[in-house]
Each structure stands twice: as C-alpha cells, then as structure tokens.
Amino acid sequence: MVLTTEFERVELPLADEFTISRGSQSVAENVVVRVSDSAGMTGVGAAAPSRHYGETADTVEAVLPELLAVVEEVGDPHALDRIERRLRKTVHDNPAARAAVSIALHDLAAKRLGVPLYKLWGLDPDESPKTSFTIGLDTTERVREKTKEAVEAGYPILKIKLGTDRDEELLEAVRDAAPDTTLRVDANEGWTPREAVRKCELLAEYDVEFVEQPVPAEDPEGLAFVYERSPLPIAADESCVTLEDVPAVADRVDIVNLKLMKCGSLREATRMVHTARAHGLEVMLGCMIETNAAIAAACHLAPLLDYADLDGSLLLADDEYEGVDLTDGEIRLGDLDRSGTGAK
C-alpha cells in the first residue's frame, strides 16, 4: 500500500482572549496532518502544541517530516502499534506532533473500514459524559457575562479558571450567574499548598465538584498535602503527563486529566485510562485549544471517561473543520453519519 502525507500550519483566532494563571492568548496555532491512501481516502489529525510542555508550532513542523517518513515507509494505516513504536523511537519528545499523526492514522483506518472510530474500538456512545465549557480569567464583570452566555447556550458544566488574588470575587460572580450549573475549578498550578487548602474549603461552600491542579507540578509533596486536607476531590493535570505519571500521583489525587497532546497518541491515552482505573482513579480527558481535526478524535474516547473537558474547538471564533456535535455539552457520537473521527 502507498501512503502519502502532508501537513500545514493554521492560525485559529479565538472567540475571546483566553487567560489562565500562566498567561493569555488570542490565537491558537495548530498543525494539521493528512495521511492519504492510494484509493483517495484521507485521514486528518492536528497538533495543538503547548509551550508549557516544550512544544511550539515551529517544533512540530520541524519533526513532522521524520514522523511522516515513518508512516510512508510502513505504508499501512492499520499497523498502528508498529507505527507508534517507531514514531516514539524516531522522536521521543514532541507528543503533540506524534498525536497529530496518531489521530490522522486512526481516522484513515476507521474510514477504510467504513465505521466511526468508537465502533472500531467497540465502545458504547451512550456512556459518554457531557463536556464542560471553560470560563477563562478576565475582569469580574466579563467573567459574569461569559458565564451567562455559556448558561444560555445550554452548557450544563462549567470549568472556571482561578489562581488569582480575586478568586473568591470571580467565583461569586460565576455562581451568581449560574446558580444551578455544575462548577469545576482549575487553578493551573496557581496556589501554594496551604493556600490551596484554604481555597478548597471556600470552593466547597460554592458547591464546586472538584479542583484541578491546585499546586505546581514540581511540588508532588504539596499536592499530597492538599489531597489529604481538601474537602473536595483533587484532579491532576500538569502533574500527570505520561503513562508513568499515573501510578506516581495515584496516592495524592482522585482524578487524572489526560490529554492527547501530552501523552502523544490515542493508543497511549487508552493505556493511561486503564492504568488509572487499575489504581482506583477517576479519569477525565482534556484538551488544548484545538481544531476539530484533533478534538473529534478525543471525543471517541469519551465512553471510557468519568469526565470530559473537550471544549477546545468551542473556544474558537471559527474552525474550518466540523467534528462531533457538542451542542449543549453532549458528546453525540451516536449521531455521527460518517466514518473515522468525524472531522471533515
């Protein structure tokens, strides 16, 4: 079989400037990958690199020729294990770049079999949790407005970014605008351990469901300190990047937040889900700010999850790719009328 490959860099303006405790962005840079077979079928994927993990669109473009050369040499989109092993051996780091290739290959493999990706894996679409919708840091009034807009759009779960000296003010504004909505909080490493415990006690008063990454990933003992004292469940994001991190955080969190752009492939994400289950952890799958060329694939893992945070494409002003329908936060895998990931 002959496979041909290509990639392109795309700039994706956001609907609103997106701010977390580490900084702001108004544009997301993704790199879209396409893998085509000799019959004219094409699989599409995308990398959404994060500087926090040492990747940029530049580094993705730099390594993709080597990664795609492996795909063309193997020449079989169904040889997913073999290709993944060789990709990791060729480029050990750069997980977002490898994830883009993995997504494109899975999309093509499922298209060649004429089934949506979740059916290829034998998953039940009715088991998909609803996705949250993220409210980034902003002025208190703008946060209130964004919250009202999200509620009016029908999103039943909101993830609120905190990690500032205005946390209580922001939380009060959100809860006032969304009195009946499920709230989750993400501090993005923004608190000290003792501060995090105090904040968790406050968040419990506002009926927050859980708190994500309260302290820096470089402070595992601080994470344990918070976990042992928090009245709310604790989720690890920056503290859980690779498969090896899952057992390392198992005694200091309740939930792990996995991301394709952190772990490098759909198959690795699946391994992380099962490893987390073996350690008694709940699982969330998150994302960066991504085009549907990436998000659509992540949606097919939803039946394996307890929680989903797959709103990356919803934060864009425009996306040339369609994906899985996420209206009202529902991940509608069962409504897909096309094969592959659903990205087109």
Secondary structure, DSSP 4 states (H G I P E B T S, - for coil): --EEEEEEEEEEEEEEEEEETTEEEEEEEEEEEEEEETTS-EEEEEE---GGGT--HHHHHHHHHHHHHHHHHH--TT-HHHHHHHHHHH-SS-HHHHHHHHHHHHHHHHHHHTSBHHHHTT--GGGPPPBPEEE----HHHHHHHHHHHHHTT-SEEEEE--STTHHHHHHHHHHH-TTSEEEEE-TT-S-HHHHHHHHHHHHHTTEEEEE--S-TT-HHHHHHHHHH-SS-EEESTT--STTHHHHHTTT-SEEEE-HHHH-SHHHHHHHHHHHHHTT-EEEE---S--HHHHHHHHTTGGG-SEE---GGGGBS--SS--S--GGG---GGG--SSBTS--
